[in-house]
Amino acid sequence: MNCPLSTLNSQLSTLLLGMMCLMCCNEIQAQNQATYGYDLSGNRVRRVIELPLRSQSAEEPAEQKVFSEMLKDFTVRIYPNPTKGDLTVEIQQLPEGKTAEIRLYSMSGSLIQQKTVAGGAEHFNIGNQPAGIYLLRITAGDSSTEWKIIKQ
């Protein structure tokens, strides 16, 4: 004999499991977002992709965001943003012999740090700066990009 309460519990469990799966799928799809930049002629010149970065450290939150942008000649990845002080800027596919200028400004326009790199990962420590919003400008040849960095 089938108990109506047992059948109802089974149906509710199935319904709840299905709803949880849908919520997880929606969250996964929403994590990777792309935005595009265009020049005056309507040509796409950059693509920015926001990716989750999972931290292995017990001190840091379990999930941080990586911001990635593809310009004409190279790719830039910045993480974590927001940051508590340590910021990594990766420049990939920079043509041989080309360098990139990375400058970090306060919102008042003061230059905080400046580095010239030939690609790879560069680390910035802004732990001694007050919490707020900073501007990161990366220039390589005729390509440049600007990023808003949030210091917590």
C-alpha positions in Angstrom: 0.0 0.0 0.0 1.4 3.4 -1.0 1.2 6.1 1.6 0.0 9.5 0.2 2.4 11.3 2.5 5.4 9.3 1.3 4.5 10.0 -2.4 4.1 13.7 -1.6 7.5 13.9 0.1 9.1 12.1 -2.9 7.5 14.5 -5.3 8.6 17.5 -3.3 12.1 16.2 -3.0 12.2 15.7 -6.8 10.8 19.2 -7.4 13.3 20.8 -5.0 16.2 19.0 -6.6 15.1 20.1 -10.0 14.8 23.7 -8.9 18.3 23.6 -7.3 19.8 22.2 -10.6 18.1 25.0 -12.6 19.5 27.7 -10.2 23.0 26.2 -10.5 22.9 26.2 -14.3 21.7 29.8 -14.4 24.5 30.8 -12.1 27.1 29.0 -14.2 25.9 30.7 -17.4 25.9 34.1 -15.7 29.5 33.8 -14.4 31.1 34.2 -17.8 30.1 37.5 -19.3 31.6 39.2 -22.3 31.4 42.8 -23.4 32.8 44.3 -26.6 34.4 47.5 -27.6 34.2 49.0 -31.1 36.2 51.7 -33.0 34.5 54.6 -34.8 34.1 52.5 -38.0 32.2 49.8 -36.1 35.0 47.3 -36.1 35.2 45.2 -32.9 38.6 46.0 -31.3 38.3 44.4 -27.9 36.5 41.8 -26.0 36.3 41.6 -22.2 35.4 38.3 -20.5 34.7 38.1 -16.8 35.7 34.7 -15.4 35.5 33.3 -11.8 38.8 32.5 -10.1 38.7 29.9 -7.4 41.2 30.6 -4.6 43.1 27.9 -2.8 43.9 30.0 0.2 41.9 29.7 3.4 42.3 33.4 4.1 40.8 34.6 0.8 37.1 34.2 -0.4 36.4 31.0 -2.2 35.6 32.7 -5.5 37.2 35.8 -7.0 36.8 37.3 -10.5 39.3 37.4 -13.3 38.8 40.0 -15.9 40.2 39.4 -19.3 40.3 41.6 -22.4 41.5 40.8 -25.9 42.9 43.7 -27.8 44.2 43.7 -31.4 47.6 42.4 -30.5 47.5 41.0 -27.0 45.3 39.7 -24.1 45.2 41.2 -20.6 44.0 39.4 -17.5 43.5 41.2 -14.2 42.8 39.5 -10.8 41.6 39.7 -8.1 39.3 42.7 -8.5 38.2 43.8 -6.0 41.5 43.4 -4.2 42.7 43.8 -0.6 46.1 44.9 -1.9 47.7 42.3 -4.2 46.8 42.7 -7.9 48.1 40.6 -10.8 48.2 41.9 -14.3 48.9 39.3 -17.0 49.8 40.4 -20.6 49.7 37.5 -23.0 50.6 37.3 -26.8 52.5 40.6 -26.7 54.5 40.6 -30.0 58.2 39.9 -29.6 60.2 43.1 -29.1 57.1 45.1 -27.9 56.7 46.3 -24.4 53.6 47.4 -22.5 53.4 50.3 -20.1 51.3 49.7 -17.0 50.3 52.7 -14.9 48.1 52.7 -11.8 46.4 56.0 -10.9 44.3 57.2 -8.0 41.0 58.8 -8.9 42.5 62.2 -8.3 44.9 61.5 -11.2 48.1 60.9 -9.1 50.4 58.2 -10.5 50.7 55.5 -7.8 52.9 52.9 -9.7 54.3 52.5 -13.2 56.0 49.4 -14.8 57.3 48.6 -18.3 56.9 44.9 -19.1 57.6 42.6 -22.0 54.6 40.3 -21.2 53.9 37.7 -18.6 52.5 38.3 -15.1 53.2 41.5 -13.2 52.3 42.0 -9.5 51.2 45.2 -7.9 50.8 45.7 -4.1 48.5 48.6 -3.2 48.0 47.4 0.3 49.3 50.7 1.6 46.8 52.7 -0.4 43.4 53.7 1.1 40.3 51.7 0.1 38.7 53.1 -3.0 38.7 53.1 -6.8 41.9 53.2 -8.8 42.5 53.4 -12.6 44.8 51.0 -14.3 46.0 52.0 -17.8 47.8 49.6 -20.0 49.4 50.8 -23.3 51.3 48.7 -25.9 52.0 50.4 -29.2 48.8 51.9 -30.5 46.5 49.8 -28.3 45.5 50.8 -24.8 42.9 49.8 -22.3 41.8 51.1 -18.9 40.5 49.2 -15.9 38.7 50.2 -12.8 40.4 48.6 -9.8 38.5 48.4 -6.5 40.7 48.4 -3.3 38.8 47.1 -0.3 
